[in-house]
Amino acid sequence: MSTKPNWKIRLQNELEQAQTAREAGNEGKTRVCARRAAGIAIGEYLQRNNIPNSSSSAYNRLQFLASLPDSTPRTRQIAQHLMLRVNEEFKLPIDADLIAETRELVEILLDESH
C-alpha cells in the first residue's frame, strides 16, 4: 500500500478548498487557496532541484519562481496571475482560471497532474 507524500495531500486539500470557494462565488478565497497550492508545489520543486529558498510564504515562493533564470514564460505568467489582487467585487482584473493554472503549474514543475 502506497501513501501520498504530505505535500501532495496538502496540495490536493488546497485545490479542493479553491473549488469549494469558487462554487460559493468567493473568487478571493479561490485565489488564496490556489496560491497556497502553488506555493506547496513550488516548495517541492525547489527541494527536488536543490534550490535554496527559506521562505514558506506562497507569495514569496511565486516571486522567487518568477525570478529564476530558467523559468519559462508560461511559468512566469502563471506566477504573475496568482499574485494578482481581486478588485472591490472580489473578481480578478483578468480572465484567468487560477485553479486550472495552478494545476498546469504543478504539471510543469513536477511532471504530475492534479
C-alpha positions in Angstrom: 0.0 0.0 0.0 1.5 3.3 -1.0 0.6 6.5 0.7 0.7 10.0 -0.8 3.5 12.3 0.3 2.5 15.0 2.7 2.9 17.8 0.1 0.5 16.0 -2.3 -2.1 15.8 0.4 -1.7 19.4 1.3 -1.8 20.4 -2.4 -5.0 18.4 -3.0 -6.7 19.9 0.0 -5.9 23.4 -1.1 -7.2 22.7 -4.6 -10.4 21.2 -3.2 -10.9 24.3 -1.0 -10.3 26.5 -4.0 -13.0 24.7 -5.9 -15.4 24.9 -3.0 -14.8 28.7 -2.7 -15.4 29.1 -6.4 -18.7 27.2 -6.2 -19.7 29.6 -3.3 -18.8 32.6 -5.5 -15.8 33.6 -3.4 -13.1 34.2 -6.0 -10.9 35.9 -3.4 -10.7 32.8 -1.4 -10.3 30.7 -4.6 -7.2 32.8 -5.4 -5.8 32.4 -1.9 -6.2 28.6 -1.9 -4.8 28.3 -5.5 -1.9 30.5 -4.4 -1.2 28.3 -1.4 -1.4 25.2 -3.6 1.1 26.7 -6.0 3.4 27.6 -3.0 3.3 23.9 -1.9 4.2 22.8 -5.5 7.0 25.4 -5.8 8.4 24.3 -2.4 8.5 20.7 -3.6 10.1 21.8 -6.9 12.8 23.7 -5.1 13.5 20.8 -2.8 13.7 18.3 -5.7 16.1 20.6 -7.5 18.2 21.6 -4.5 17.4 25.2 -5.0 17.7 27.1 -1.7 14.8 29.2 -0.6 13.9 29.5 3.0 10.5 31.2 2.5 7.4 29.3 3.4 5.2 32.1 2.1 3.4 31.1 -1.1 3.5 34.7 -2.4 7.3 34.8 -1.8 7.8 31.5 -3.5 5.8 32.7 -6.5 8.0 35.8 -6.7 11.1 33.6 -6.4 9.9 31.2 -9.1 9.2 34.1 -11.5 12.7 35.4 -10.9 14.5 32.2 -11.7 16.5 32.5 -14.9 15.3 29.1 -16.2 11.6 29.7 -15.5 9.6 29.6 -18.7 7.4 32.5 -19.9 4.3 30.4 -19.1 5.6 29.7 -15.6 6.2 33.4 -15.1 2.8 34.2 -16.4 1.0 31.8 -14.1 3.0 33.1 -11.2 2.0 36.7 -12.1 -1.7 35.7 -12.3 -1.5 34.0 -8.9 0.0 37.2 -7.4 -2.8 39.5 -8.6 -5.3 41.0 -6.2 -9.0 40.8 -6.6 -11.0 44.1 -7.1 -13.7 45.5 -4.9 -16.2 43.0 -6.4 -13.8 40.2 -5.5 -13.1 39.5 -9.2 -9.7 39.2 -10.8 -8.7 42.0 -13.2 -8.0 39.5 -15.9 -9.9 36.5 -17.3 -8.0 33.5 -15.8 -8.9 30.3 -14.1 -6.4 30.2 -11.2 -7.3 26.6 -10.3 -6.6 25.3 -13.8 -3.4 27.4 -13.9 -2.2 26.0 -10.6 -2.8 22.5 -11.9 -0.8 23.4 -15.0 2.0 24.8 -12.9 2.1 21.5 -10.9 2.4 19.6 -14.2 5.1 21.9 -15.5 7.2 21.9 -12.3 6.7 18.4 -11.0 5.5 16.4 -14.1 2.4 15.4 -12.1 -1.2 16.1 -13.0 -3.8 17.0 -10.3 
